[in-house]
Amino acid sequence: MGYQEAIKIANANTNAVGDIVCEVIEFNDRFVIIYEDRDGNVPDVSPIFVLKESGDVGTFFPPDYDGNFFKSGQAVFTK
């Protein structure tokens, strides 16, 4: 799956109605989708992720991941 499909899945599974995607970060197994509101503010909530193989959606809560995991991510879309 590419990041465009991950955005579609995330949009269908989030309460970010009216919000827009401002960044997508790709990791080996998932895409992390970060939203902002119409005023350009990023809400103070954990972004969601979409697993590449299954399409499962979850909350990306940074303390659950070690520093090496963060280093493996790369921005693939930035508004």
C-alpha positions as CSV (number, residue, x, y, z in Angstrom):
1,M,0.0,0.0,0.0
2,G,1.1,3.5,-0.7
3,Y,0.6,6.6,1.4
4,Q,-2.3,7.8,-0.7
5,E,-4.3,4.6,0.2
6,A,-3.2,5.0,3.9
7,I,-4.6,8.5,3.9
8,K,-8.0,7.2,2.6
9,I,-8.1,4.5,5.3
10,A,-7.1,7.0,8.0
11,N,-9.8,9.5,6.8
12,A,-12.4,6.8,7.0
13,N,-11.4,5.8,10.6
14,T,-10.8,9.1,12.3
15,N,-12.8,11.7,14.0
16,A,-10.8,14.5,12.3
17,V,-13.8,15.7,10.4
18,G,-12.9,18.9,8.6
19,D,-9.2,18.4,9.3
20,I,-6.6,18.0,6.6
21,V,-3.5,15.9,6.3
22,C,-0.4,18.0,6.8
23,E,2.2,15.2,7.0
24,V,2.7,11.5,6.4
25,I,5.7,9.7,7.8
26,E,6.6,6.3,6.5
27,F,8.1,3.5,8.6
28,N,8.9,0.0,7.6
29,D,5.5,-1.4,8.6
30,R,3.2,1.6,8.8
31,F,2.3,5.2,7.7
32,V,1.7,7.8,10.5
33,I,-0.8,10.4,9.4
34,I,-0.7,13.8,11.1
35,Y,-3.7,16.2,10.7
36,E,-4.1,19.9,11.2
37,D,-7.2,22.0,11.4
38,R,-8.3,24.7,8.9
39,D,-6.3,27.3,10.8
40,G,-3.1,25.3,10.5
41,N,-3.0,24.1,14.1
42,V,-1.9,20.5,14.8
43,P,-4.1,19.1,17.6
44,D,-2.4,18.0,20.8
45,V,-3.4,14.3,20.2
46,S,-1.4,11.3,19.1
47,P,-1.6,10.9,15.3
48,I,-3.0,7.7,13.8
49,F,-1.2,5.0,11.9
50,V,-2.2,2.6,9.2
51,L,-0.3,-0.7,9.0
52,K,0.9,-1.3,5.4
53,E,0.1,-5.0,5.1
54,S,-3.3,-5.2,6.9
55,G,-4.7,-1.7,6.8
56,D,-5.3,-1.8,10.5
57,V,-5.6,1.6,12.1
58,G,-4.2,2.6,15.6
59,T,-2.9,5.5,17.6
60,F,0.7,6.3,17.3
61,F,1.7,7.1,20.9
62,P,5.4,8.0,20.8
63,P,6.4,6.7,24.3
64,D,5.4,3.2,23.1
65,Y,8.3,3.3,20.6
66,D,12.0,3.5,21.2
67,G,14.3,6.1,19.7
68,N,15.6,3.8,17.0
69,F,12.0,3.4,15.7
70,F,11.7,7.2,15.2
71,K,15.0,7.4,13.3
72,S,13.6,4.8,10.8
73,G,10.8,7.1,9.7
74,Q,10.8,9.4,6.7
75,A,8.4,12.1,5.6
76,V,6.7,11.1,2.3
77,F,4.2,13.8,2.2
78,T,4.2,17.3,3.6
79,K,1.6,19.9,2.9
